[in-house]
Each structure stands twice: as C-alpha cells, then as structure tokens.
Amino acid sequence: MDQNICSGTPAFNLVPFSTVKYTCNPEQCRLPSCLCPSQSPPNNLNPKAIPQFVLLTFDDGITSPTWAAVKQILSAPHRNPNGCPIRTTWFANSY
C-alpha cells in the first residue's frame, strides 16, 4: 500500500489547468454563437426569472444509502418560485 495516500503528502503532482490568462472580446463574441463569461445574465434578463440548475454527481454507484440521502434532499420542502416542487433528471451508466 502506498503510504503517501493517507500521510498528507500527495502521491501525484498537482498542475494548474492553464497558465494562459483567459480573455474575451465582447465586440467579437456575441450571441447566439458566443457569450463572454459574466456574473450578469445576458440580454438584461432579470436574475430572479432565470432557472437555477444544480448538478449533483456521484463518484460510485447509486446504492441504498446514497438513494436515501437523495430522497431526503428531494423530499425537503424545496419549491420553485411558482410553487411547484423541484424536479430532477438522472443520467446513469451501467457497466
């Protein structure tokens, strides 16, 4: 067993994804084919009128304990602004 796994010393080197500074020219990057990153919605949309998408991933299989935790989250009193319950879409692989 590799002793580095639990010793706090990584057994691998962490390398940044990119050292190149990202730039985006809003004069050249325009909807519908391009949109520069921003903390504001495009086209002056009201942030409260835009749906929120949450991505939840599982590294391993969906087991009974995992499913119990998911059911607890989904059965909580979370509602959309229109009063409808939150919905989910599942994508799963079978190996």
C-alpha positions as CSV (number, residue, x, y, z in Angstrom):
1,M,0.0,0.0,0.0
2,D,1.3,3.5,-0.9
3,Q,2.0,5.2,2.4
4,N,1.6,8.6,0.7
5,I,-2.2,8.1,0.3
6,C,-3.0,9.0,3.9
7,S,0.1,10.8,5.0
8,G,-1.0,14.2,3.7
9,T,1.7,14.1,1.0
10,P,0.1,13.7,-2.4
11,A,1.4,10.8,-4.4
12,F,1.0,12.9,-7.6
13,N,1.8,16.4,-8.8
14,L,-0.9,19.0,-9.0
15,V,-0.6,21.0,-12.2
16,P,-2.7,24.0,-13.0
17,F,-5.1,23.6,-15.9
18,S,-3.7,26.6,-17.7
19,T,-1.2,29.4,-17.1
20,V,-2.6,31.4,-20.0
21,K,-4.8,34.3,-19.0
22,Y,-8.3,34.0,-20.4
23,T,-9.6,36.9,-22.5
24,C,-12.8,37.5,-24.3
25,N,-13.6,40.4,-26.6
26,P,-17.4,41.2,-26.3
27,E,-17.3,43.0,-29.6
28,Q,-16.3,39.8,-31.4
29,C,-18.1,37.3,-29.1
30,R,-21.8,37.8,-29.5
31,L,-25.0,35.8,-29.0
32,P,-26.3,33.4,-30.3
33,S,-23.0,31.7,-31.1
34,C,-20.7,33.2,-28.4
35,L,-21.1,34.8,-25.0
36,C,-18.2,36.1,-22.8
37,P,-18.3,34.9,-19.2
38,S,-20.1,37.3,-16.9
39,Q,-21.7,37.4,-13.4
40,S,-24.8,39.0,-15.0
41,P,-27.5,37.3,-17.2
42,P,-27.4,38.1,-20.9
43,N,-29.8,40.5,-22.6
44,N,-30.6,42.3,-19.3
45,L,-32.7,39.3,-18.1
46,N,-33.9,39.5,-14.5
47,P,-31.8,37.1,-12.4
48,K,-34.9,36.1,-10.4
49,A,-36.6,34.9,-13.6
50,I,-33.8,32.6,-14.7
51,P,-34.0,28.9,-13.5
52,Q,-31.2,27.6,-11.4
53,F,-29.6,24.4,-12.4
54,V,-27.8,22.3,-9.8
55,L,-25.5,19.5,-10.8
56,L,-25.1,16.7,-8.3
57,T,-22.7,13.8,-9.1
58,F,-21.9,10.5,-7.5
59,D,-18.4,9.0,-8.0
60,D,-19.7,5.5,-7.4
61,G,-22.9,3.6,-7.9
62,I,-26.2,4.7,-6.6
63,T,-26.6,2.5,-3.6
64,S,-29.4,2.3,-1.0
65,P,-27.6,4.7,1.4
66,T,-26.9,7.1,-1.4
67,W,-30.5,6.9,-2.6
68,A,-31.8,7.5,0.9
69,A,-29.8,10.7,1.1
70,V,-31.0,11.9,-2.3
71,K,-34.7,11.2,-1.3
72,Q,-34.2,13.2,1.9
73,I,-32.9,16.2,-0.2
74,L,-35.7,15.9,-2.7
75,S,-38.5,15.4,-0.2
76,A,-37.5,18.6,1.7
77,P,-39.8,21.5,1.3
78,H,-37.9,23.0,-1.6
79,R,-40.1,24.7,-4.2
80,N,-39.7,26.7,-7.3
81,P,-40.9,30.3,-7.2
82,N,-44.1,29.2,-8.9
83,G,-44.8,26.8,-6.0
84,C,-44.0,23.6,-8.0
85,P,-41.7,21.0,-6.4
86,I,-38.1,20.8,-7.7
87,R,-37.5,18.2,-10.4
88,T,-34.6,16.0,-11.3
89,T,-33.2,14.3,-14.3
90,W,-31.0,11.3,-13.8
91,F,-28.2,10.1,-16.1
92,A,-26.7,6.7,-15.1
93,N,-24.3,4.2,-16.6
94,S,-24.5,0.5,-16.3
95,Y,-21.1,-1.2,-16.6
